[in-house]
Amino acid sequence: MDKPFTPAPPQPQAVPRQIDSKLLLGSDDRVVIVHEGQQYLLRQTRAGKLILTK
């Protein structure tokens, strides 16, 4: 005899790591990130926004 279907309980969501932007960007308000051999520049604008460019 088949048992009734019981759905699996939901899995807890992993909390992403958090890094303060000042720590990441340093005093220059910019950092180069290397991803799969490519360089990306993450910088903070005068308005306080973050921009990531290749």
N, CA, C, O and CB atoms as a CASP TS submission, in Angstrom:
PFRMAT TS
TARGET T0000
AUTHOR 0000-0000-0000
METHOD Language model
MODEL 1
PARENT N/A
ATOM      1  N   MET     1       0.822  -1.172   0.000  1.00  0.00           N
ATOM      2  CA  MET     1       0.000   0.000   0.000  1.00  0.00           C
ATOM      3  C   MET     1       0.877   1.251   0.000  1.00  0.00           C
ATOM      4  O   MET     1       1.868   1.315   0.728  1.00  0.00           O
ATOM      5  CB  MET     1      -0.941  -0.010   1.199  1.00  0.00           C
ATOM      6  N   ASP     2       0.524   2.226  -0.799  1.00  0.00           N
ATOM      7  CA  ASP     2       1.296   3.468  -0.879  1.00  0.00           C
ATOM      8  C   ASP     2       1.019   4.343   0.333  1.00  0.00           C
ATOM      9  O   ASP     2      -0.105   4.433   0.826  1.00  0.00           O
ATOM     10  CB  ASP     2       0.966   4.233  -2.174  1.00  0.00           C
ATOM     11  N   LYS     3       2.090   4.986   0.794  1.00  0.00           N
ATOM     12  CA  LYS     3       1.944   5.931   1.890  1.00  0.00           C
ATOM     13  C   LYS     3       1.512   7.275   1.317  1.00  0.00           C
ATOM     14  O   LYS     3       1.865   7.592   0.181  1.00  0.00           O
ATOM     15  CB  LYS     3       3.268   6.066   2.699  1.00  0.00           C
ATOM     16  N   PRO     4       0.756   8.077   2.071  1.00  0.00           N
ATOM     17  CA  PRO     4       0.376   9.402   1.577  1.00  0.00           C
ATOM     18  C   PRO     4       1.615  10.278   1.434  1.00  0.00           C
ATOM     19  O   PRO     4       2.572  10.139   2.196  1.00  0.00           O
ATOM     20  CB  PRO     4      -0.651  10.070   2.525  1.00  0.00           C
ATOM     21  N   PHE     5       1.594  11.180   0.457  1.00  0.00           N
ATOM     22  CA  PHE     5       2.712  12.089   0.206  1.00  0.00           C
ATOM     23  C   PHE     5       2.848  13.083   1.344  1.00  0.00           C
ATOM     24  O   PHE     5       1.875  13.731   1.729  1.00  0.00           O
ATOM     25  CB  PHE     5       2.526  12.829  -1.128  1.00  0.00           C
ATOM     26  N   THR     6       4.038  13.202   1.875  1.00  0.00           N
ATOM     27  CA  THR     6       4.337  14.185   2.914  1.00  0.00           C
ATOM     28  C   THR     6       5.467  15.064   2.394  1.00  0.00           C
ATOM     29  O   THR     6       6.584  14.586   2.196  1.00  0.00           O
ATOM     30  CB  THR     6       4.726  13.494   4.280  1.00  0.00           C
ATOM     31  N   PRO     7       5.182  16.361   2.167  1.00  0.00           N
ATOM     32  CA  PRO     7       6.248  17.232   1.649  1.00  0.00           C
ATOM     33  C   PRO     7       7.361  17.403   2.677  1.00  0.00           C
ATOM     34  O   PRO     7       7.123  17.379   3.884  1.00  0.00           O
ATOM     35  CB  PRO     7       5.677  18.608   1.257  1.00  0.00           C
ATOM     36  N   ALA     8       8.577  17.577   2.174  1.00  0.00           N
ATOM     37  CA  ALA     8       9.727  17.791   3.049  1.00  0.00           C
ATOM     38  C   ALA     8       9.604  19.163   3.702  1.00  0.00           C
ATOM     39  O   ALA     8       9.098  20.099   3.083  1.00  0.00           O
ATOM     40  CB  ALA     8      11.064  17.671   2.257  1.00  0.00           C
ATOM     41  N   PRO     9      10.060  19.291   4.942  1.00  0.00           N
ATOM     42  CA  PRO     9      10.000  20.611   5.587  1.00  0.00           C
ATOM     43  C   PRO     9      10.922  21.592   4.857  1.00  0.00           C
ATOM     44  O   PRO     9      11.943  21.183   4.304  1.00  0.00           O
ATOM     45  CB  PRO     9      10.398  20.510   7.090  1.00  0.00           C
ATOM     46  N   PRO    10      10.571  22.876   4.850  1.00  0.00           N
ATOM     47  CA  PRO    10      11.417  23.853   4.154  1.00  0.00           C
ATOM     48  C   PRO    10      12.800  23.917   4.793  1.00  0.00           C
ATOM     49  O   PRO    10      12.946  23.822   6.012  1.00  0.00           O
ATOM     50  CB  PRO    10      10.760  25.250   4.167  1.00  0.00           C
ATOM     51  N   GLN    11      13.814  24.083   3.938  1.00  0.00           N
ATOM     52  CA  GLN    11      15.190  24.179   4.404  1.00  0.00           C
ATOM     53  C   GLN    11      15.474  25.628   4.805  1.00  0.00           C
ATOM     54  O   GLN    11      15.009  26.555   4.142  1.00  0.00           O
ATOM     55  CB  GLN    11      16.190  23.695   3.307  1.00  0.00           C
ATOM     56  N   PRO    12      16.231  25.826   5.881  1.00  0.00           N
ATOM     57  CA  PRO    12      16.570  27.206   6.257  1.00  0.00           C
ATOM     58  C   PRO    12      17.456  27.841   5.193  1.00  0.00           C
ATOM     59  O   PRO    12      18.312  27.180   4.605  1.00  0.00           O
ATOM     60  CB  PRO    12      17.278  27.242   7.633  1.00  0.00           C
ATOM     61  N   GLN    13      17.242  29.121   4.955  1.00  0.00           N
ATOM     62  CA  GLN    13      18.032  29.855   3.967  1.00  0.00           C
ATOM     63  C   GLN    13      19.358  30.273   4.603  1.00  0.00           C
ATOM     64  O   GLN    13      19.397  30.736   5.742  1.00  0.00           O
ATOM     65  CB  GLN    13      17.252  31.101   3.437  1.00  0.00           C
ATOM     66  N   ALA    14      20.435  30.102   3.848  1.00  0.00           N
ATOM     67  CA  ALA    14      21.750  30.514   4.326  1.00  0.00           C
ATOM     68  C   ALA    14      21.823  32.043   4.322  1.00  0.00           C
ATOM     69  O   ALA    14      21.343  32.692   3.393  1.00  0.00           O
ATOM     70  CB  ALA    14      22.885  29.899   3.447  1.00  0.00           C
ATOM     71  N   VAL    15      22.412  32.593   5.342  1.00  0.00           N
ATOM     72  CA  VAL    15      22.577  34.041   5.421  1.00  0.00           C
ATOM     73  C   VAL    15      23.867  34.407   4.705  1.00  0.00           C
ATOM     74  O   VAL    15      24.930  33.893   5.053  1.00  0.00           O
ATOM     75  CB  VAL    15      22.594  34.538   6.909  1.00  0.00           C
ATOM     76  N   PRO    16      23.793  35.299   3.697  1.00  0.00           N
ATOM     77  CA  PRO    16      25.015  35.684   2.981  1.00  0.00           C
ATOM     78  C   PRO    16      25.980  36.425   3.896  1.00  0.00           C
ATOM     79  O   PRO    16      25.572  37.109   4.834  1.00  0.00           O
ATOM     80  CB  PRO    16      24.673  36.557   1.768  1.00  0.00           C
ATOM     81  N   ARG    17      27.276  36.274   3.602  1.00  0.00           N
ATOM     82  CA  ARG    17      28.287  37.028   4.356  1.00  0.00           C
ATOM     83  C   ARG    17      28.055  38.515   4.152  1.00  0.00           C
ATOM     84  O   ARG    17      27.630  38.942   3.079  1.00  0.00           O
ATOM     85  CB  ARG    17      29.729  36.635   3.916  1.00  0.00           C
ATOM     86  N   GLN    18      28.331  39.294   5.169  1.00  0.00           N
ATOM     87  CA  GLN    18      28.220  40.746   5.061  1.00  0.00           C
ATOM     88  C   GLN    18      29.583  41.364   5.324  1.00  0.00           C
ATOM     89  O   GLN    18      30.266  41.009   6.285  1.00  0.00           O
ATOM     90  CB  GLN    18      27.158  41.305   6.050  1.00  0.00           C
ATOM     91  N   ILE    19      29.966  42.289   4.464  1.00  0.00           N
ATOM     92  CA  ILE    19      31.226  43.016   4.613  1.00  0.00           C
ATOM     93  C   ILE    19      30.908  44.496   4.499  1.00  0.00           C
ATOM     94  O   ILE    19      30.278  44.926   3.534  1.00  0.00           O
ATOM     95  CB  ILE    19      32.290  42.572   3.537  1.00  0.00           C
ATOM     96  N   ASP    20      31.338  45.269   5.473  1.00  0.00           N
ATOM     97  CA  ASP    20      31.095  46.706   5.432  1.00  0.00           C
ATOM     98  C   ASP    20      31.830  47.301   4.226  1.00  0.00           C
ATOM     99  O   ASP    20      32.997  46.988   3.989  1.00  0.00           O
ATOM    100  CB  ASP    20      31.555  47.389   6.762  1.00  0.00           C
ATOM    101  N   SER    21      31.150  48.148   3.476  1.00  0.00           N
ATOM    102  CA  SER    21      31.743  48.707   2.257  1.00  0.00           C
ATOM    103  C   SER    21      33.013  49.510   2.546  1.00  0.00           C
ATOM    104  O   SER    21      33.928  49.515   1.722  1.00  0.00           O
ATOM    105  CB  SER    21      30.730  49.592   1.544  1.00  0.00           C
ATOM    106  N   LYS    22      33.090  50.179   3.679  1.00  0.00           N
ATOM    107  CA  LYS    22      34.295  50.948   4.016  1.00  0.00           C
ATOM    108  C   LYS    22      35.488  50.014   4.190  1.00  0.00           C
ATOM    109  O   LYS    22      36.601  50.342   3.779  1.00  0.00           O
ATOM    110  CB  LYS    22      34.072  51.778   5.304  1.00  0.00           C
ATOM    111  N   LEU    23      35.260  48.862   4.792  1.00  0.00           N
ATOM    112  CA  LEU    23      36.333  47.884   4.957  1.00  0.00           C
ATOM    113  C   LEU    23      36.747  47.318   3.602  1.00  0.00           C
ATOM    114  O   LEU    23      37.935  47.121   3.346  1.00  0.00           O
ATOM    115  CB  LEU    23      35.893  46.749   5.901  1.00  0.00           C
ATOM    116  N   LEU    24      35.781  47.059   2.745  1.00  0.00           N
ATOM    117  CA  LEU    24      36.054  46.485   1.426  1.00  0.00           C
ATOM    118  C   LEU    24      36.755  47.487   0.512  1.00  0.00           C
ATOM    119  O   LEU    24      37.719  47.132  -0.167  1.00  0.00           O
ATOM    120  CB  LEU    24      34.756  46.010   0.778  1.00  0.00           C
ATOM    121  N   LEU    25      36.288  48.723   0.487  1.00  0.00           N
ATOM    122  CA  LEU    25      36.812  49.724  -0.441  1.00  0.00           C
ATOM    123  C   LEU    25      38.072  50.415   0.063  1.00  0.00           C
ATOM    124  O   LEU    25      38.870  50.896  -0.740  1.00  0.00           O
ATOM    125  CB  LEU    25      35.760  50.753  -0.715  1.00  0.00           C
ATOM    126  N   GLY    26      38.263  50.472   1.361  1.00  0.00           N
ATOM    127  CA  GLY    26      39.421  51.153   1.919  1.00  0.00           C
ATOM    128  C   GLY    26      39.301  52.664   1.804  1.00  0.00           C
ATOM    129  O   GLY    26      38.238  53.191   1.474  1.00  0.00           O
ATOM    130  N   SER    27      40.385  53.343   2.076  1.00  0.00           N
ATOM    131  CA  SER    27      40.362  54.813   2.079  1.00  0.00           C
ATOM    132  C   SER    27      40.283  55.414   0.680  1.00  0.00           C
ATOM    133  O   SER    27      39.951  56.591   0.534  1.00  0.00           O
ATOM    134  CB  SER    27      41.590  55.343   2.776  1.00  0.00           C
ATOM    135  N   ASP    28      40.582  54.625  -0.349  1.00  0.00           N
ATOM    136  CA  ASP    28      40.525  55.119  -1.731  1.00  0.00           C
ATOM    137  C   ASP    28      39.127  55.039  -2.329  1.00  0.00           C
ATOM    138  O   ASP    28      38.899  55.522  -3.438  1.00  0.00           O
ATOM    139  CB  ASP    28      41.484  54.339  -2.597  1.00  0.00           C
ATOM    140  N   ASP    29      38.179  54.426  -1.594  1.00  0.00           N
ATOM    141  CA  ASP    29      36.803  54.236  -2.085  1.00  0.00           C
ATOM    142  C   ASP    29      36.757  53.429  -3.378  1.00  0.00           C
ATOM    143  O   ASP    29      35.869  53.618  -4.209  1.00  0.00           O
ATOM    144  CB  ASP    29      36.133  55.587  -2.308  1.00  0.00           C
ATOM    145  N   ARG    30      37.738  52.514  -3.539  1.00  0.00           N
ATOM    146  CA  ARG    30      37.731  51.645  -4.719  1.00  0.00           C
ATOM    147  C   ARG    30      38.531  50.392  -4.420  1.00  0.00           C
ATOM    148  O   ARG    30      39.438  50.400  -3.588  1.00  0.00           O
ATOM    149  CB  ARG    30      38.308  52.377  -5.962  1.00  0.00           C
ATOM    150  N   VAL    31      38.180  49.310  -5.113  1.00  0.00           N
ATOM    151  CA  VAL    31      38.901  48.050  -4.970  1.00  0.00           C
ATOM    152  C   VAL    31      38.790  47.296  -6.291  1.00  0.00           C
ATOM    153  O   VAL    31      37.762  47.354  -6.965  1.00  0.00           O
ATOM    154  CB  VAL    31      38.338  47.197  -3.777  1.00  0.00           C
ATOM    155  N   VAL    32      39.862  46.585  -6.654  1.00  0.00           N
ATOM    156  CA  VAL    32      39.833  45.735  -7.842  1.00  0.00           C
ATOM    157  C   VAL    32      39.500  44.327  -7.379  1.00  0.00           C
ATOM    158  O   VAL    32      40.139  43.790  -6.474  1.00  0.00           O
ATOM    159  CB  VAL    32      41.201  45.776  -8.627  1.00  0.00           C
ATOM    160  N   ILE    33      38.499  43.739  -8.005  1.00  0.00           N
ATOM    161  CA  ILE    33      38.068  42.375  -7.700  1.00  0.00           C
ATOM    162  C   ILE    33      38.434  41.508  -8.894  1.00  0.00           C
ATOM    163  O   ILE    33      38.081  41.834 -10.027  1.00  0.00           O
ATOM    164  CB  ILE    33      36.523  42.303  -7.390  1.00  0.00           C
ATOM    165  N   VAL    34      39.136  40.411  -8.655  1.00  0.00           N
ATOM    166  CA  VAL    34      39.488  39.474  -9.719  1.00  0.00           C
ATOM    167  C   VAL    34      38.517  38.301  -9.633  1.00  0.00           C
ATOM    168  O   VAL    34      38.417  37.629  -8.606  1.00  0.00           O
ATOM    169  CB  VAL    34      40.987  38.992  -9.599  1.00  0.00           C
ATOM    170  N   HIS    35      37.805  38.071 -10.732  1.00  0.00           N
ATOM    171  CA  HIS    35      36.821  36.988 -10.806  1.00  0.00           C
ATOM    172  C   HIS    35      37.067  36.196 -12.080  1.00  0.00           C
ATOM    173  O   HIS    35      36.932  36.718 -13.187  1.00  0.00           O
ATOM    174  CB  HIS    35      35.359  37.543 -10.769  1.00  0.00           C
ATOM    175  N   GLU    36      37.430  34.929 -11.911  1.00  0.00           N
ATOM    176  CA  GLU    36      37.705  34.033 -13.046  1.00  0.00           C
ATOM    177  C   GLU    36      38.688  34.665 -14.032  1.00  0.00           C
ATOM    178  O   GLU    36      38.499  34.594 -15.246  1.00  0.00           O
ATOM    179  CB  GLU    36      36.396  33.674 -13.772  1.00  0.00           C
ATOM    180  N   GLY    37      39.745  35.288 -13.486  1.00  0.00           N
ATOM    181  CA  GLY    37      40.788  35.865 -14.328  1.00  0.00           C
ATOM    182  C   GLY    37      40.485  37.246 -14.870  1.00  0.00           C
ATOM    183  O   GLY    37      41.350  37.858 -15.496  1.00  0.00           O
ATOM    184  N   GLN    38      39.282  37.756 -14.647  1.00  0.00           N
ATOM    185  CA  GLN    38      38.906  39.084 -15.136  1.00  0.00           C
ATOM    186  C   GLN    38      38.960  40.078 -13.981  1.00  0.00           C
ATOM    187  O   GLN    38      38.618  39.741 -12.847  1.00  0.00           O
ATOM    188  CB  GLN    38      37.488  39.063 -15.780  1.00  0.00           C
ATOM    189  N   GLN    39      39.394  41.317 -14.278  1.00  0.00           N
ATOM    190  CA  GLN    39      39.458  42.357 -13.256  1.00  0.00           C
ATOM    191  C   GLN    39      38.238  43.261 -13.343  1.00  0.00           C
ATOM    192  O   GLN    39      37.834  43.691 -14.423  1.00  0.00           O
ATOM    193  CB  GLN    39      40.746  43.183 -13.401  1.00  0.00           C
ATOM    194  N   TYR    40      37.665  43.537 -12.184  1.00  0.00           N
ATOM    195  CA  TYR    40      36.512  44.434 -12.071  1.00  0.00           C
ATOM    196  C   TYR    40      36.854  45.513 -11.059  1.00  0.00           C
ATOM    197  O   TYR    40      37.515  45.242 -10.056  1.00  0.00           O
ATOM    198  CB  TYR    40      35.213  43.657 -11.650  1.00  0.00           C
ATOM    199  N   LEU    41      36.414  46.722 -11.314  1.00  0.00           N
ATOM    200  CA  LEU    41      36.636  47.826 -10.398  1.00  0.00           C
ATOM    201  C   LEU    41      35.322  48.143  -9.689  1.00  0.00           C
ATOM    202  O   LEU    41      34.324  48.471 -10.331  1.00  0.00           O
ATOM    203  CB  LEU    41      37.186  49.076 -11.148  1.00  0.00           C
ATOM    204  N   LEU    42      35.330  48.043  -8.364  1.00  0.00           N
ATOM    205  CA  LEU    42      34.191  48.440  -7.550  1.00  0.00           C
ATOM    206  C   LEU    42      34.559  49.764  -6.912  1.00  0.00           C
ATOM    207  O   LEU    42      35.564  49.864  -6.208  1.00  0.00           O
ATOM    208  CB  LEU    42      33.825  47.352  -6.468  1.00  0.00           C
ATOM    209  N   ARG    43      33.744  50.783  -7.157  1.00  0.00           N
ATOM    210  CA  ARG    43      34.054  52.096  -6.604  1.00  0.00           C
ATOM    211  C   ARG    43      32.796  52.763  -6.068  1.00  0.00           C
ATOM    212  O   ARG    43      31.672  52.434  -6.446  1.00  0.00           O
ATOM    213  CB  ARG    43      34.715  52.984  -7.661  1.00  0.00           C
ATOM    214  N   GLN    44      33.036  53.714  -5.171  1.00  0.00           N
ATOM    215  CA  GLN    44      31.935  54.480  -4.606  1.00  0.00           C
ATOM    216  C   GLN    44      31.907  55.845  -5.269  1.00  0.00           C
ATOM    217  O   GLN    44      32.947  56.489  -5.407  1.00  0.00           O
ATOM    218  CB  GLN    44      32.068  54.612  -3.064  1.00  0.00           C
ATOM    219  N   THR    45      30.729  56.290  -5.678  1.00  0.00           N
ATOM    220  CA  THR    45      30.584  57.601  -6.306  1.00  0.00           C
ATOM    221  C   THR    45      30.526  58.693  -5.243  1.00  0.00           C
ATOM    222  O   THR    45      30.432  58.408  -4.049  1.00  0.00           O
ATOM    223  CB  THR    45      29.322  57.643  -7.189  1.00  0.00           C
ATOM    224  N   ARG    46      30.582  59.934  -5.686  1.00  0.00           N
ATOM    225  CA  ARG    46      30.450  61.057  -4.746  1.00  0.00           C
ATOM    226  C   ARG    46      29.087  61.045  -4.068  1.00  0.00           C
ATOM    227  O   ARG    46      28.941  61.535  -2.948  1.00  0.00           O
ATOM    228  CB  ARG    46      30.662  62.394  -5.472  1.00  0.00           C
ATOM    229  N   ALA    47      28.095  60.488  -4.745  1.00  0.00           N
ATOM    230  CA  ALA    47      26.744  60.415  -4.179  1.00  0.00           C
ATOM    231  C   ALA    47      26.590  59.222  -3.218  1.00  0.00           C
ATOM    232  O   ALA    47      25.527  59.027  -2.628  1.00  0.00           O
ATOM    233  CB  ALA    47      25.706  60.313  -5.309  1.00  0.00           C
ATOM    234  N   GLY    48      27.663  58.428  -3.068  1.00  0.00           N
ATOM    235  CA  GLY    48      27.614  57.308  -2.130  1.00  0.00           C
ATOM    236  C   GLY    48      27.121  56.012  -2.710  1.00  0.00           C
ATOM    237  O   GLY    48      26.922  55.048  -1.971  1.00  0.00           O
ATOM    238  N   LYS    49      26.916  55.953  -4.017  1.00  0.00           N
ATOM    239  CA  LYS    49      26.456  54.723  -4.650  1.00  0.00           C
ATOM    240  C   LYS    49      27.660  53.874  -5.057  1.00  0.00           C
ATOM    241  O   LYS    49      28.768  54.386  -5.210  1.00  0.00           O
ATOM    242  CB  LYS    49      25.564  55.036  -5.879  1.00  0.00           C
ATOM    243  N   LEU    50      27.431  52.580  -5.230  1.00  0.00           N
ATOM    244  CA  LEU    50      28.489  51.663  -5.660  1.00  0.00           C
ATOM    245  C   LEU    50      28.332  51.337  -7.130  1.00  0.00           C
ATOM    246  O   LEU    50      27.222  51.097  -7.605  1.00  0.00           O
ATOM    247  CB  LEU    50      28.472  50.373  -4.825  1.00  0.00           C
ATOM    248  N   ILE    51      29.449  51.329  -7.853  1.00  0.00           N
ATOM    249  CA  ILE    51      29.448  51.002  -9.279  1.00  0.00           C
ATOM    250  C   ILE    51      30.512  49.930  -9.511  1.00  0.00           C
ATOM    251  O   ILE    51      31.648  50.069  -9.058  1.00  0.00           O
ATOM    252  CB  ILE    51      29.719  52.281 -10.167  1.00  0.00           C
ATOM    253  N   LEU    52      30.141  48.862 -10.218  1.00  0.00           N
ATOM    254  CA  LEU    52      31.063  47.789 -10.577  1.00  0.00           C
ATOM    255  C   LEU    52      31.243  47.830 -12.094  1.00  0.00           C
ATOM    256  O   LEU    52      30.276  47.700 -12.844  1.00  0.00           O
ATOM    257  CB  LEU    52      30.532  46.382 -10.097  1.00  0.00           C
ATOM    258  N   THR    53      32.496  48.012 -12.541  1.00  0.00           N
ATOM    259  CA  THR    53      32.784  48.063 -13.979  1.00  0.00           C
ATOM    260  C   THR    53      33.884  47.074 -14.302  1.00  0.00           C
ATOM    261  O   THR    53      34.704  46.732 -13.451  1.00  0.00           O
ATOM    262  CB  THR    53      33.191  49.496 -14.422  1.00  0.00           C
ATOM    263  N   LYS    54      33.889  46.615 -15.559  1.00  0.00           N
ATOM    264  CA  LYS    54      34.898  45.678 -16.023  1.00  0.00           C
ATOM    265  C   LYS    54      36.029  46.432 -16.655  1.00  0.00           C
ATOM    266  O   LYS    54      36.995  45.825 -17.117  1.00  0.00           O
ATOM    267  CB  LYS    54      34.311  44.672 -17.007  1.00  0.00           C
TER
END
